[in-house]
Amino acid sequence: MPIFPGCSLGSPARLFAAALLLGGVSVAAAHAQTDAADPVLAKVNGDTIHLSDLKAAAESLPAQARGMPPQQLYPMLLTQLIDAQALLVKAKKDGLDKDPTVEHAMQMARDRALESALLNKLVTPLVSEEAIKAHYDQEYAGKAGEAEVHARHILVPDEATAKKIIAELKKGGDFAALSKQYSKDPGAAQQGGDLGFFKKSDMVPEFANAAFALKDNEVTPAPVKTQFGWHVIQTMEHRTSAPPTLEQVHDELRQTMAQEAVQKVVADARKDVTVERFNPDGSPVKATDAAEPPPAVK
């Protein structure tokens, strides 16, 4: 039975393992707070488990689990912390902490934790709400939006059919009805060929150039060829879109800024180290190792 009703998080051992991986929870960590502020909740062979350990484990859980009432969540987590500490005691008793493979894994985990701590220290200030707002102001605020057109189209497989449709439109034919009759774009056809508003970058160049060149309510005088077939296009309206709000682009800006900040931190770190590369056989990498071999003589 799942440890959390209605939440498929798996067994307690798997759940706590996920917490360890995601949050680096450790009940053996030093406690800077006093016992009054961070009370001891359990002892395992004398090693204490504090309230802060429980909170750290809770923060490492999926959002669905974190939303559980504390009076339900904390007793479950405390049991898992006790189980984990008991496993740790047994692992040490069996000498696994001296196993070279385990030691290597522990060193790698320690290294990853240090890398994460450094990135968190250096990157977090660069993606603060103030920094995101400043980046938004620089990129979007006060600037005009992009040009957009509202257009509809009829997609057919050959030029002759497209010319026939244009001729019927010139005689007063109904665009929506002709789209439902002829168009091979089923989604748009059900809407009378209506594509709504779009920017030039939203469409393939041939289609976009033709649509943006038309005046309001004008139909292309000749079929437009794209990789999808032949189009008859009518542009209904031109407009300039408003720039996006900060709320609309907030998460995208934060992600982009974080990626750029991480790249800068890594680049700066690389400047301070000496790197030597070796081939899989242990031999030093030479400048010619990555060169393309000369073409074979025919």
ZASEFI-731254 format. One record per residue (C-alpha): residue in three letters; residue number from 1; x, z, y. Coordinates in Angstrom, 1 decimal, decimal comma. Example, Ala and Ser with C-alpha at 12.3 -4.5 7.8 and 13.67 -1.06 7.14 Angstrom:
REM ZASEFI-731254
+------+-----+--------+--------+--------+
: code : pos :     xx :     zz :     yy :
+------+-----+--------+--------+--------+
:  ALA :   1 :   12,3 :    7,8 :   -4,5 :
:  SER :   2 :   13,7 :    7,1 :   -1,1 :
+------+-----+--------+--------+--------+
REM end
This chain:
REM ZASEFI-731254
+------+-----+--------+--------+--------+
: code : pos :     xx :     zz :     yy :
+------+-----+--------+--------+--------+
:  MET :   1 :    0,0 :    0,0 :    0,0 :
:  PRO :   2 :    1,4 :   -0,8 :    3,5 :
:  ILE :   3 :    2,8 :    2,1 :    5,4 :
:  PHE :   4 :    0,6 :    1,2 :    8,4 :
:  PRO :   5 :   -3,1 :    0,4 :    7,7 :
:  GLY :   6 :   -3,9 :   -3,2 :    8,7 :
:  CYS :   7 :   -0,2 :   -3,9 :    9,5 :
:  SER :   8 :    1,8 :   -5,8 :    7,0 :
:  LEU :   9 :    5,2 :   -4,4 :    7,8 :
:  GLY :  10 :    6,2 :   -3,8 :    4,2 :
:  SER :  11 :    7,6 :   -0,7 :    2,5 :
:  PRO :  12 :    9,0 :    2,3 :    4,4 :
:  ALA :  13 :   12,5 :    1,3 :    3,4 :
:  ARG :  14 :   12,1 :   -2,2 :    4,7 :
:  LEU :  15 :   10,4 :   -1,1 :    7,9 :
:  PHE :  16 :   13,2 :    1,4 :    8,7 :
:  ALA :  17 :   15,8 :   -1,2 :    7,7 :
:  ALA :  18 :   14,2 :   -3,5 :   10,3 :
:  ALA :  19 :   14,4 :   -0,8 :   12,9 :
:  LEU :  20 :   18,0 :   -0,2 :   12,2 :
:  LEU :  21 :   18,8 :   -3,9 :   12,6 :
:  LEU :  22 :   16,7 :   -4,4 :   15,7 :
:  GLY :  23 :   17,4 :   -1,2 :   17,5 :
:  GLY :  24 :   20,6 :    0,3 :   16,1 :
:  VAL :  25 :   18,8 :    3,6 :   15,3 :
:  SER :  26 :   21,1 :    6,3 :   14,1 :
:  VAL :  27 :   20,1 :    9,9 :   13,5 :
:  ALA :  28 :   23,8 :   10,9 :   13,5 :
:  ALA :  29 :   24,1 :    9,9 :   17,2 :
:  ALA :  30 :   25,3 :   12,5 :   19,7 :
:  HIS :  31 :   22,5 :   14,2 :   21,7 :
:  ALA :  32 :   23,3 :   14,7 :   25,4 :
:  GLN :  33 :   19,9 :   16,3 :   26,1 :
:  THR :  34 :   19,2 :   20,0 :   25,4 :
:  ASP :  35 :   17,2 :   21,0 :   22,4 :
:  ALA :  36 :   14,4 :   22,0 :   24,8 :
:  ALA :  37 :   14,1 :   18,5 :   26,1 :
:  ASP :  38 :   15,0 :   16,8 :   22,8 :
:  PRO :  39 :   13,9 :   19,2 :   20,0 :
:  VAL :  40 :   15,0 :   19,1 :   16,5 :
:  LEU :  41 :   12,3 :   17,8 :   14,2 :
:  ALA :  42 :   14,1 :   18,0 :   10,8 :
:  LYS :  43 :   17,4 :   18,8 :    9,2 :
:  VAL :  44 :   19,0 :   17,0 :    6,2 :
:  ASN :  45 :   21,9 :   18,9 :    4,8 :
:  GLY :  46 :   22,4 :   20,4 :    8,2 :
:  ASP :  47 :   22,4 :   17,1 :   10,1 :
:  THR :  48 :   19,6 :   17,1 :   12,7 :
:  ILE :  49 :   16,9 :   14,6 :   13,5 :
:  HIS :  50 :   15,8 :   14,9 :   17,1 :
:  LEU :  51 :   12,7 :   13,6 :   18,9 :
:  SER :  52 :   14,9 :   11,0 :   20,7 :
:  ASP :  53 :   15,7 :    9,6 :   17,2 :
:  LEU :  54 :   12,0 :    9,2 :   16,5 :
:  LYS :  55 :   11,5 :    7,5 :   19,9 :
:  ALA :  56 :   14,4 :    5,1 :   19,3 :
:  ALA :  57 :   13,0 :    4,2 :   15,9 :
:  ALA :  58 :    9,5 :    3,6 :   17,4 :
:  GLU :  59 :   10,9 :    1,3 :   20,1 :
:  SER :  60 :   12,5 :   -0,8 :   17,4 :
:  LEU :  61 :    9,2 :   -1,5 :   15,7 :
:  PRO :  62 :    7,0 :   -4,6 :   16,2 :
:  ALA :  63 :    4,6 :   -4,3 :   19,1 :
:  GLN :  64 :    1,6 :   -3,9 :   16,8 :
:  ALA :  65 :    3,1 :   -0,8 :   15,2 :
:  ARG :  66 :    4,2 :    0,6 :   18,5 :
:  GLY :  67 :    0,6 :    0,5 :   19,7 :
:  MET :  68 :   -0,4 :    3,1 :   17,1 :
:  PRO :  69 :   -1,3 :    6,6 :   18,3 :
:  PRO :  70 :    1,8 :    8,8 :   18,3 :
:  GLN :  71 :    0,2 :   11,4 :   16,1 :
:  GLN :  72 :   -0,1 :    8,8 :   13,4 :
:  LEU :  73 :    3,1 :    6,9 :   14,0 :
:  TYR :  74 :    5,6 :    9,7 :   14,4 :
:  PRO :  75 :    5,0 :   11,6 :   11,1 :
:  MET :  76 :    5,5 :    8,3 :    9,3 :
:  LEU :  77 :    8,7 :    7,5 :   11,2 :
:  LEU :  78 :   10,0 :   11,1 :   10,6 :
:  THR :  79 :    9,6 :   10,7 :    6,9 :
:  GLN :  80 :   11,5 :    7,4 :    7,0 :
:  LEU :  81 :   14,3 :    8,9 :    9,1 :
:  ILE :  82 :   14,6 :   11,8 :    6,5 :
:  ASP :  83 :   14,6 :    9,2 :    3,7 :
:  ALA :  84 :   17,3 :    7,2 :    5,4 :
:  GLN :  85 :   19,4 :   10,3 :    6,1 :
:  ALA :  86 :   19,1 :   11,3 :    2,4 :
:  LEU :  87 :   20,2 :    7,8 :    1,4 :
:  LEU :  88 :   23,2 :    8,1 :    3,8 :
:  VAL :  89 :   24,2 :   11,4 :    2,2 :
:  LYS :  90 :   24,1 :    9,9 :   -1,3 :
:  ALA :  91 :   26,0 :    6,8 :   -0,2 :
:  LYS :  92 :   28,8 :    8,9 :    1,2 :
:  LYS :  93 :   28,7 :   11,2 :   -1,9 :
:  ASP :  94 :   29,2 :    8,1 :   -4,1 :
:  GLY :  95 :   32,1 :    7,0 :   -1,9 :
:  LEU :  96 :   30,5 :    3,8 :   -0,6 :
:  ASP :  97 :   31,8 :    4,5 :    2,9 :
:  LYS :  98 :   35,3 :    3,9 :    1,4 :
:  ASP :  99 :   34,4 :    0,6 :   -0,2 :
:  PRO : 100 :   36,3 :   -2,2 :    1,5 :
:  THR : 101 :   33,2 :   -4,5 :    1,6 :
:  VAL : 102 :   31,1 :   -1,7 :    3,1 :
:  GLU : 103 :   33,8 :   -0,8 :    5,6 :
:  HIS : 104 :   34,0 :   -4,4 :    6,7 :
:  ALA : 105 :   30,2 :   -4,6 :    7,1 :
:  MET : 106 :   30,2 :   -1,4 :    9,1 :
:  GLN : 107 :   33,0 :   -2,7 :   11,3 :
:  MET : 108 :   31,1 :   -6,0 :   11,9 :
:  ALA : 109 :   28,0 :   -4,0 :   12,8 :
:  ARG : 110 :   30,0 :   -1,9 :   15,2 :
:  ASP : 111 :   31,5 :   -5,0 :   16,8 :
:  ARG : 112 :   28,0 :   -6,6 :   17,2 :
:  ALA : 113 :   26,7 :   -3,4 :   18,8 :
:  LEU : 114 :   29,6 :   -3,4 :   21,3 :
:  GLU : 115 :   29,0 :   -7,1 :   22,1 :
:  SER : 116 :   25,3 :   -6,4 :   22,7 :
:  ALA : 117 :   26,1 :   -3,4 :   24,9 :
:  LEU : 118 :   28,5 :   -5,4 :   27,0 :
:  LEU : 119 :   26,0 :   -8,3 :   27,4 :
:  ASN : 120 :   23,3 :   -5,8 :   28,2 :
:  LYS : 121 :   25,5 :   -4,1 :   30,8 :
:  LEU : 122 :   26,5 :   -7,3 :   32,6 :
:  VAL : 123 :   23,5 :   -9,6 :   32,1 :
:  THR : 124 :   20,6 :   -7,2 :   32,8 :
:  PRO : 125 :   21,4 :   -6,7 :   36,5 :
:  LEU : 126 :   21,5 :  -10,5 :   36,9 :
:  VAL : 127 :   17,9 :  -11,0 :   35,6 :
:  SER : 128 :   16,3 :   -8,2 :   37,6 :
:  GLU : 129 :   12,9 :   -8,8 :   39,2 :
:  GLU : 130 :   14,6 :   -9,1 :   42,5 :
:  ALA : 131 :   17,0 :  -11,7 :   41,2 :
:  ILE : 132 :   14,1 :  -13,7 :   39,6 :
:  LYS : 133 :   12,2 :  -13,6 :   42,8 :
:  ALA : 134 :   15,2 :  -14,8 :   44,8 :
:  HIS : 135 :   15,8 :  -17,6 :   42,3 :
:  TYR : 136 :   12,1 :  -18,6 :   42,6 :
:  ASP : 137 :   12,3 :  -18,7 :   46,4 :
:  GLN : 138 :   15,3 :  -20,9 :   46,2 :
:  GLU : 139 :   13,8 :  -23,3 :   43,6 :
:  TYR : 140 :   10,1 :  -23,4 :   44,5 :
:  ALA : 141 :    9,0 :  -21,5 :   47,5 :
:  GLY : 142 :    8,2 :  -23,6 :   50,6 :
:  LYS : 143 :    8,9 :  -26,9 :   48,7 :
:  ALA : 144 :    6,4 :  -29,6 :   48,2 :
:  GLY : 145 :    5,0 :  -30,1 :   44,7 :
:  GLU : 146 :    5,4 :  -33,2 :   42,5 :
:  ALA : 147 :    3,3 :  -36,3 :   42,9 :
:  GLU : 148 :    0,6 :  -36,7 :   40,2 :
:  VAL : 149 :   -2,0 :  -39,3 :   39,3 :
:  HIS : 150 :   -5,4 :  -39,0 :   37,6 :
:  ALA : 151 :   -5,6 :  -42,0 :   35,3 :
:  ARG : 152 :   -7,4 :  -43,3 :   32,2 :
:  HIS : 153 :   -6,4 :  -45,9 :   29,8 :
:  ILE : 154 :   -7,4 :  -48,1 :   26,8 :
:  LEU : 155 :   -4,8 :  -48,6 :   24,1 :
:  VAL : 156 :   -5,0 :  -51,6 :   21,9 :
:  PRO : 157 :   -2,6 :  -53,1 :   19,4 :
:  ASP : 158 :   -2,2 :  -56,6 :   20,9 :
:  GLU : 159 :   -1,9 :  -58,3 :   24,3 :
:  ALA : 160 :   -4,8 :  -60,7 :   23,8 :
:  THR : 161 :   -7,3 :  -57,8 :   23,3 :
:  ALA : 162 :   -5,9 :  -56,0 :   26,4 :
:  LYS : 163 :   -6,4 :  -59,2 :   28,5 :
:  LYS : 164 :   -9,9 :  -59,5 :   27,2 :
:  ILE : 165 :  -10,7 :  -56,0 :   28,3 :
:  ILE : 166 :   -9,3 :  -56,6 :   31,7 :
:  ALA : 167 :  -11,5 :  -59,7 :   32,1 :
:  GLU : 168 :  -14,6 :  -57,6 :   31,1 :
:  LEU : 169 :  -13,7 :  -55,0 :   33,6 :
:  LYS : 170 :  -13,4 :  -57,6 :   36,3 :
:  LYS : 171 :  -17,0 :  -58,7 :   35,5 :
:  GLY : 172 :  -18,2 :  -55,1 :   36,0 :
:  GLY : 173 :  -17,7 :  -53,7 :   32,5 :
:  ASP : 174 :  -17,8 :  -49,9 :   32,1 :
:  PHE : 175 :  -14,3 :  -48,5 :   31,5 :
:  ALA : 176 :  -15,4 :  -45,5 :   29,6 :
:  ALA : 177 :  -17,6 :  -47,5 :   27,3 :
:  LEU : 178 :  -14,9 :  -50,1 :   26,7 :
:  SER : 179 :  -12,4 :  -47,3 :   25,9 :
:  LYS : 180 :  -14,7 :  -45,8 :   23,2 :
:  GLN : 181 :  -15,2 :  -49,3 :   21,8 :
:  TYR : 182 :  -11,6 :  -50,6 :   21,7 :
:  SER : 183 :   -9,1 :  -47,8 :   22,3 :
:  LYS : 184 :   -6,7 :  -46,7 :   19,4 :
:  ASP : 185 :   -6,0 :  -43,4 :   21,2 :
:  PRO : 186 :   -8,8 :  -41,4 :   19,6 :
:  GLY : 187 :   -8,3 :  -38,3 :   21,8 :
:  ALA : 188 :   -8,5 :  -40,1 :   25,1 :
:  ALA : 189 :  -11,2 :  -42,5 :   23,8 :
:  GLN : 190 :  -13,7 :  -39,7 :   23,3 :
:  GLN : 191 :  -13,1 :  -38,8 :   27,0 :
:  GLY : 192 :  -13,6 :  -42,4 :   28,1 :
:  GLY : 193 :   -9,9 :  -42,9 :   28,2 :
:  ASP : 194 :   -9,4 :  -40,0 :   30,7 :
:  LEU : 195 :   -5,9 :  -38,6 :   30,6 :
:  GLY : 196 :   -6,4 :  -36,1 :   33,5 :
:  PHE : 197 :   -3,7 :  -35,5 :   36,1 :
:  PHE : 198 :   -0,1 :  -36,0 :   35,0 :
:  LYS : 199 :    3,4 :  -36,3 :   36,5 :
:  LYS : 200 :    5,7 :  -39,3 :   36,1 :
:  SER : 201 :    7,9 :  -37,4 :   33,8 :
:  ASP : 202 :    5,0 :  -36,6 :   31,5 :
:  MET : 203 :    4,6 :  -40,2 :   30,3 :
:  VAL : 204 :    6,9 :  -43,0 :   29,0 :
:  PRO : 205 :    8,5 :  -44,9 :   31,9 :
:  GLU : 206 :    6,6 :  -48,2 :   31,5 :
:  PHE : 207 :    3,2 :  -46,4 :   31,5 :
:  ALA : 208 :    4,1 :  -44,0 :   34,3 :
:  ASN : 209 :    5,5 :  -46,7 :   36,6 :
:  ALA : 210 :    2,4 :  -48,8 :   36,2 :
:  ALA : 211 :    0,0 :  -45,9 :   36,8 :
:  PHE : 212 :    1,8 :  -44,6 :   39,9 :
:  ALA : 213 :    2,0 :  -48,1 :   41,4 :
:  LEU : 214 :   -1,8 :  -48,6 :   41,3 :
:  LYS : 215 :   -4,1 :  -47,6 :   44,2 :
:  ASP : 216 :   -7,0 :  -45,3 :   43,7 :
:  ASN : 217 :   -9,6 :  -46,8 :   41,3 :
:  GLU : 218 :   -7,4 :  -49,9 :   40,7 :
:  VAL : 219 :   -6,9 :  -51,4 :   37,2 :
:  THR : 220 :   -3,7 :  -52,9 :   36,1 :
:  PRO : 221 :   -3,9 :  -56,7 :   36,6 :
:  ALA : 222 :   -2,0 :  -57,3 :   33,4 :
:  PRO : 223 :   -1,6 :  -55,3 :   30,2 :
:  VAL : 224 :    1,2 :  -52,8 :   30,1 :
:  LYS : 225 :    3,4 :  -52,7 :   27,0 :
:  THR : 226 :    4,9 :  -49,5 :   25,6 :
:  GLN : 227 :    6,2 :  -48,3 :   22,3 :
:  PHE : 228 :    2,6 :  -47,3 :   21,4 :
:  GLY : 229 :    1,0 :  -50,7 :   22,0 :
:  TRP : 230 :   -0,8 :  -52,5 :   24,9 :
:  HIS : 231 :   -2,5 :  -50,4 :   27,7 :
:  VAL : 232 :   -5,1 :  -51,2 :   30,2 :
:  ILE : 233 :   -4,7 :  -48,5 :   32,9 :
:  GLN : 234 :   -6,9 :  -47,4 :   35,8 :
:  THR : 235 :   -5,6 :  -44,9 :   38,3 :
:  MET : 236 :   -8,4 :  -42,7 :   39,7 :
:  GLU : 237 :   -6,7 :  -40,6 :   42,2 :
:  HIS : 238 :   -3,3 :  -39,6 :   43,6 :
:  ARG : 239 :   -2,3 :  -36,1 :   44,7 :
:  THR : 240 :    0,7 :  -33,8 :   45,3 :
:  SER : 241 :    0,5 :  -30,8 :   43,1 :
:  ALA : 242 :    1,1 :  -27,3 :   44,5 :
:  PRO : 243 :    4,4 :  -25,7 :   43,4 :
:  PRO : 244 :    4,0 :  -23,2 :   40,5 :
:  THR : 245 :    3,5 :  -19,6 :   41,3 :
:  LEU : 246 :    6,1 :  -17,0 :   40,5 :
:  GLU : 247 :    3,8 :  -15,7 :   37,8 :
:  GLN : 248 :    3,6 :  -19,1 :   36,2 :
:  VAL : 249 :    7,3 :  -19,6 :   35,9 :
:  HIS : 250 :    8,5 :  -16,0 :   35,7 :
:  ASP : 251 :    9,3 :  -15,9 :   32,0 :
:  GLU : 252 :   10,9 :  -19,4 :   32,0 :
:  LEU : 253 :   13,1 :  -18,5 :   35,0 :
:  ARG : 254 :   14,1 :  -15,2 :   33,3 :
:  GLN : 255 :   15,1 :  -16,9 :   30,1 :
:  THR : 256 :   17,1 :  -19,6 :   31,9 :
:  MET : 257 :   18,9 :  -17,1 :   34,1 :
:  ALA : 258 :   19,7 :  -14,9 :   31,1 :
:  GLN : 259 :   21,1 :  -17,9 :   29,2 :
:  GLU : 260 :   23,3 :  -18,9 :   32,2 :
:  ALA : 261 :   24,4 :  -15,3 :   32,7 :
:  VAL : 262 :   25,4 :  -14,9 :   29,0 :
:  GLN : 263 :   27,4 :  -18,2 :   29,2 :
:  LYS : 264 :   29,2 :  -16,9 :   32,3 :
:  VAL : 265 :   30,0 :  -13,6 :   30,7 :
:  VAL : 266 :   31,4 :  -15,3 :   27,5 :
:  ALA : 267 :   33,4 :  -17,8 :   29,6 :
:  ASP : 268 :   34,9 :  -15,0 :   31,7 :
:  ALA : 269 :   35,8 :  -13,0 :   28,5 :
:  ARG : 270 :   37,4 :  -16,1 :   27,0 :
:  LYS : 271 :   39,7 :  -16,3 :   30,0 :
:  ASP : 272 :   41,2 :  -12,9 :   29,2 :
:  VAL : 273 :   42,1 :  -13,6 :   25,6 :
:  THR : 274 :   44,6 :  -15,8 :   23,7 :
:  VAL : 275 :   42,9 :  -17,9 :   21,0 :
:  GLU : 276 :   44,7 :  -19,4 :   18,0 :
:  ARG : 277 :   42,7 :  -21,6 :   15,6 :
:  PHE : 278 :   43,5 :  -22,3 :   12,0 :
:  ASN : 279 :   42,2 :  -24,7 :    9,4 :
:  PRO : 280 :   40,3 :  -23,5 :    6,3 :
:  ASP : 281 :   43,5 :  -23,6 :    4,3 :
:  GLY : 282 :   45,2 :  -21,3 :    6,9 :
:  SER : 283 :   47,4 :  -23,9 :    8,5 :
:  PRO : 284 :   47,5 :  -24,1 :   12,3 :
:  VAL : 285 :   45,1 :  -26,5 :   14,0 :
:  LYS : 286 :   46,9 :  -29,4 :   15,5 :
:  ALA : 287 :   45,6 :  -31,6 :   18,4 :
:  THR : 288 :   45,4 :  -34,6 :   16,0 :
:  ASP : 289 :   43,3 :  -32,7 :   13,4 :
:  ALA : 290 :   40,0 :  -33,6 :   15,2 :
:  ALA : 291 :   41,1 :  -37,2 :   16,0 :
:  GLU : 292 :   39,2 :  -40,1 :   14,5 :
:  PRO : 293 :   41,1 :  -41,9 :   11,8 :
:  PRO : 294 :   42,1 :  -45,5 :   12,7 :
:  PRO : 295 :   39,8 :  -48,2 :   11,4 :
:  ALA : 296 :   40,6 :  -49,6 :    8,0 :
:  VAL : 297 :   42,4 :  -52,9 :    7,9 :
:  LYS : 298 :   40,2 :  -55,6 :    6,5 :
+------+-----+--------+--------+--------+
REM end
